[in-house]
Amino acid sequence: MNLKNKTILLGVTGGIAAYKSASLASMLVKSGAEVRVIMTSHAVNFINPITFESLTGNKCITDTFDRNFEFKVEHVALAKKADAIIVAPATANIIAKLAHGLADDMLTTTILASAAPKLIAPAMNTGMYENPITQDNLTLLAKYGMKIIKPADGYLACGDTGTGKMPEPEVLYEHILQCCAYKKDMSGMKVMVTAGPTQEAIDPVRYITNHSSGKMGYSIARACALRGADVTLITGKTALKPPLFTTIVPVVTAKDMYEAVVSHSKDMDIIIKAAAVADYRPAKVSDEKVKKTDTELSIPLERTDDILQYLGLHKRSGQILCGFSMETENMLENSRKKLVKKNLDMIVANNLKMKGAGFETNTNIVTMITDDETIELPIMEKEDVAFHILDKLLSL
């Protein structure tokens, strides 16, 4: 319930993408938000207001002078009540009106009267979107503090292919979460998160890796971004979509990750190493030895670089360093040893033998360990674990 007790005002204008707005409204309601929908007169030609009323449980407003209104001065009351306003889809027409302060219908008057954060999701023909007039109007909206959500590329309803598609509801939902769901208590902080597995090539076909899905690290990076941090996510190959509002640095091998960490770590305020790096890589041996070991199915190995050790040795004053410890036995004892040896501020430990913890699951069971405290968390979604980890790190 990330948006519980939040009021989101959804403005729907006259574009074919209006059908996606129904899915967005549903997602917002499921997240606990009170959703109020205002439609322009053109929007009702693309989707029926009853759809939004059924999804939100609130009357969908389409007429500035509707006498059956709920508030004394409705556009002012809605403007004051909104925690965030999103216009999706936003046509070239509504963008032009907003850029120049025109207020000739319920949506534009409400937006003009509101001090709430405003998100604009343009959706239109590529030619209209790229027209210098539209681009100038979008620049004006950004100047006035509105956030422009860049449209997607693809096949458009008009038959053209190009920029102008409204992003999917899931993307718009993330923008709303980032806008108003969480306190920006990490604003101004630079955070680096490592996530996912690394791969060490044995030959052109085979490689050494582990079972890491990257879910824990991605959840942490997303949580940091939602709380206002400037996030750099260094990630091995995963099947996950990178979280929005983060800078992605893709890597493959442990050496790649080591070099990326060294390159980016200096100016970071918080570093969280959640990646499950392959501990070994094939050792460099002679061709004759390779042929011999290949025949015997025995591969000589050497240890990969210890990223956490490097970070601990080079930790600057005021920098917070958090690592992960994945154990199968003596979890607390082994994790405390790592905490001291690697010069960490906190280590997050879990036992891979516990059901619901560890690799490839959506849940985790972790224990947060600092110099003077051990905090056990019950089983919970990895997204929730991420917020608990950040709360503790911010308290250090």
DAQUISUL-V842427 format. One record per residue. N is the residue number from 1. SS is DSSP state (helix for helix, strand for strand, loop for the rest). PHI is phi as a letter, one per 30 degrees, with the letter a starting at -180 (NA if undefined). OMEGA is omega in whole degrees, 0 to 359 (none if undefined). Layout:
BEGIN
N | SS | PHI | OMEGA
N | SS | PHI | OMEGA
END
This chain:
BEGIN
1 | loop | NA | 185
2 | loop | d | 184
3 | loop | c | 179
4 | loop | e | 180
5 | loop | i | 175
6 | loop | c | 175
7 | strand | c | 180
8 | strand | c | 177
9 | strand | c | 181
10 | strand | c | 177
11 | strand | c | 182
12 | strand | c | 181
13 | loop | c | 193
14 | loop | d | 175
15 | loop | b | 182
16 | loop | d | 181
17 | loop | d | 181
18 | helix | e | 181
19 | helix | d | 178
20 | helix | d | 182
21 | helix | d | 177
22 | helix | d | 177
23 | helix | d | 178
24 | helix | d | 179
25 | helix | e | 179
26 | helix | d | 179
27 | helix | d | 180
28 | helix | d | 179
29 | helix | d | 180
30 | helix | d | 179
31 | loop | d | 175
32 | loop | j | 183
33 | loop | d | 166
34 | strand | d | 185
35 | strand | c | 176
36 | strand | c | 184
37 | strand | c | 172
38 | strand | c | 180
39 | strand | c | 172
40 | loop | d | 181
41 | loop | d | 179
42 | loop | d | 183
43 | helix | d | 183
44 | helix | d | 175
45 | helix | d | 182
46 | loop | c | 179
47 | loop | a | 185
48 | loop | d | 178
49 | helix | e | 180
50 | helix | e | 178
51 | helix | e | 181
52 | helix | d | 179
53 | helix | d | 179
54 | helix | d | 183
55 | helix | d | 188
56 | helix | c | 184
57 | loop | i | 179
58 | loop | b | 178
59 | loop | d | 176
60 | loop | d | 185
61 | strand | c | 180
62 | loop | b | 187
63 | loop | b | 179
64 | loop | e | 186
65 | loop | c | 177
66 | loop | d | 183
67 | loop | d | 180
68 | loop | c | 184
69 | loop | d | 185
70 | loop | c | 184
71 | loop | c | 181
72 | loop | d | 174
73 | loop | b | 199
74 | helix | d | 184
75 | helix | d | 177
76 | helix | d | 180
77 | helix | d | 178
78 | helix | d | 180
79 | helix | d | 180
80 | helix | d | 186
81 | helix | d | 187
82 | loop | d | 171
83 | loop | d | 175
84 | strand | a | 178
85 | strand | b | 174
86 | strand | b | 175
87 | strand | c | 185
88 | strand | a | 0
89 | strand | d | 174
90 | strand | c | 180
91 | loop | d | 176
92 | helix | e | 181
93 | helix | d | 181
94 | helix | d | 178
95 | helix | d | 179
96 | helix | d | 180
97 | helix | d | 183
98 | helix | d | 181
99 | helix | d | 184
100 | loop | c | 172
101 | loop | i | 178
102 | loop | d | 182
103 | loop | b | 185
104 | loop | c | 174
105 | loop | a | 186
106 | helix | d | 183
107 | helix | d | 183
108 | helix | d | 178
109 | helix | d | 179
110 | helix | d | 180
111 | helix | d | 181
112 | helix | d | 182
113 | helix | d | 188
114 | loop | c | 174
115 | loop | c | 181
116 | loop | d | 174
117 | strand | e | 184
118 | strand | b | 178
119 | strand | c | 182
120 | strand | b | 181
121 | strand | c | 181
122 | strand | e | 176
123 | loop | a | 184
124 | loop | a | 174
125 | loop | e | 183
126 | helix | e | 180
127 | helix | d | 179
128 | helix | d | 181
129 | helix | d | 183
130 | helix | d | 178
131 | loop | e | 182
132 | helix | e | 179
133 | helix | d | 178
134 | helix | d | 180
135 | helix | d | 177
136 | helix | d | 179
137 | helix | d | 177
138 | helix | d | 177
139 | helix | d | 178
140 | helix | d | 179
141 | helix | d | 178
142 | helix | d | 178
143 | helix | d | 181
144 | loop | d | 174
145 | loop | j | 178
146 | loop | d | 180
147 | strand | c | 180
148 | strand | c | 177
149 | loop | c | 186
150 | loop | d | 178
151 | loop | d | 181
152 | strand | d | 174
153 | strand | c | 176
154 | strand | l | 180
155 | strand | d | 183
156 | loop | c | 183
157 | loop | d | 181
158 | loop | d | 180
159 | loop | j | 178
160 | loop | d | 173
161 | strand | b | 181
162 | strand | l | 181
163 | strand | d | 179
164 | strand | l | 179
165 | strand | d | 173
166 | loop | d | 178
167 | loop | e | 180
168 | loop | d | 181
169 | helix | e | 180
170 | helix | d | 179
171 | helix | d | 179
172 | helix | d | 178
173 | helix | e | 179
174 | helix | d | 178
175 | helix | d | 178
176 | helix | d | 176
177 | helix | e | 182
178 | helix | d | 183
179 | helix | d | 192
180 | helix | b | 186
181 | loop | d | 187
182 | loop | b | 173
183 | loop | d | 180
184 | loop | d | 182
185 | loop | d | 175
186 | loop | c | 179
187 | loop | e | 180
188 | loop | i | 180
189 | loop | d | 173
190 | strand | c | 184
191 | strand | b | 174
192 | strand | c | 178
193 | strand | b | 172
194 | strand | c | 186
195 | strand | a | 173
196 | loop | i | 180
197 | strand | c | 167
198 | loop | c | 181
199 | loop | b | 179
200 | strand | c | 186
201 | strand | d | 171
202 | loop | d | 177
203 | loop | a | 182
204 | loop | d | 184
205 | loop | c | 189
206 | loop | c | 175
207 | strand | a | 177
208 | strand | c | 177
209 | loop | a | 176
210 | loop | b | 187
211 | loop | d | 183
212 | loop | d | 177
213 | loop | c | 183
214 | loop | i | 187
215 | helix | d | 182
216 | helix | d | 180
217 | helix | d | 179
218 | helix | d | 178
219 | helix | d | 179
220 | helix | d | 180
221 | helix | d | 179
222 | helix | d | 180
223 | helix | d | 178
224 | helix | d | 181
225 | helix | d | 180
226 | helix | d | 179
227 | loop | c | 169
228 | loop | j | 183
229 | loop | d | 171
230 | strand | c | 193
231 | strand | c | 170
232 | strand | c | 181
233 | strand | c | 177
234 | strand | c | 191
235 | strand | b | 168
236 | loop | d | 183
237 | loop | d | 176
238 | loop | b | 176
239 | loop | c | 185
240 | loop | c | 171
241 | loop | d | 179
242 | loop | e | 178
243 | loop | d | 178
244 | loop | d | 175
245 | loop | i | 177
246 | strand | b | 173
247 | strand | c | 186
248 | strand | c | 175
249 | strand | b | 181
250 | strand | d | 177
251 | loop | b | 178
252 | loop | c | 185
253 | loop | c | 176
254 | helix | d | 177
255 | helix | d | 176
256 | helix | e | 182
257 | helix | d | 178
258 | helix | e | 181
259 | helix | d | 179
260 | helix | d | 179
261 | helix | d | 179
262 | helix | e | 183
263 | helix | d | 188
264 | helix | c | 192
265 | helix | d | 191
266 | loop | e | 188
267 | loop | c | 183
268 | loop | d | 175
269 | loop | d | 179
270 | strand | b | 176
271 | strand | b | 181
272 | strand | b | 180
273 | strand | c | 179
274 | loop | c | 181
275 | loop | d | 174
276 | strand | c | 186
277 | loop | d | 174
278 | loop | d | 185
279 | loop | d | 183
280 | strand | b | 173
281 | strand | b | 178
282 | strand | e | 180
283 | loop | d | 177
284 | loop | d | 181
285 | loop | b | 181
286 | loop | d | 179
287 | helix | e | 180
288 | helix | d | 180
289 | helix | d | 178
290 | helix | d | 180
291 | helix | d | 182
292 | helix | d | 182
293 | helix | d | 177
294 | helix | d | 180
295 | helix | d | 182
296 | loop | d | 184
297 | loop | h | 177
298 | loop | b | 186
299 | loop | c | 176
300 | loop | d | 185
301 | strand | b | 171
302 | strand | b | 182
303 | strand | d | 174
304 | loop | d | 180
305 | loop | d | 179
306 | loop | d | 184
307 | helix | d | 182
308 | helix | d | 177
309 | helix | d | 178
310 | helix | d | 182
311 | helix | d | 179
312 | helix | d | 180
313 | helix | d | 185
314 | loop | c | 180
315 | loop | d | 180
316 | loop | d | 181
317 | loop | e | 179
318 | loop | i | 180
319 | loop | d | 179
320 | strand | c | 183
321 | strand | b | 181
322 | strand | b | 177
323 | strand | c | 177
324 | strand | b | 178
325 | strand | b | 179
326 | strand | c | 187
327 | strand | b | 174
328 | loop | c | 176
329 | loop | a | 179
330 | loop | h | 188
331 | helix | e | 184
332 | helix | d | 181
333 | helix | d | 181
334 | helix | d | 182
335 | helix | d | 178
336 | helix | d | 177
337 | helix | d | 179
338 | helix | d | 180
339 | helix | e | 181
340 | helix | d | 185
341 | helix | d | 184
342 | loop | c | 178
343 | loop | h | 182
344 | loop | c | 172
345 | loop | d | 177
346 | strand | a | 173
347 | strand | b | 180
348 | strand | c | 187
349 | strand | c | 169
350 | strand | b | 181
351 | strand | c | 185
352 | loop | d | 181
353 | loop | d | 181
354 | loop | d | 180
355 | loop | d | 180
356 | loop | j | 180
357 | loop | c | 171
358 | loop | i | 189
359 | loop | d | 165
360 | loop | i | 178
361 | loop | c | 175
362 | loop | d | 180
363 | strand | c | 175
364 | strand | a | 174
365 | loop | b | 188
366 | loop | b | 172
367 | strand | b | 179
368 | strand | c | 186
369 | strand | b | 172
370 | loop | b | 181
371 | loop | e | 187
372 | loop | b | 184
373 | loop | a | 174
374 | strand | b | 184
375 | strand | c | 179
376 | strand | c | 177
377 | loop | c | 176
378 | loop | d | 177
379 | loop | d | 179
380 | strand | a | 177
381 | strand | d | 181
382 | helix | d | 177
383 | helix | d | 178
384 | helix | d | 176
385 | helix | e | 182
386 | helix | e | 181
387 | helix | d | 176
388 | helix | d | 178
389 | helix | d | 181
390 | helix | d | 178
391 | helix | e | 181
392 | helix | d | 181
393 | helix | d | 180
394 | helix | d | 180
395 | helix | d | 183
396 | loop | d | none
END
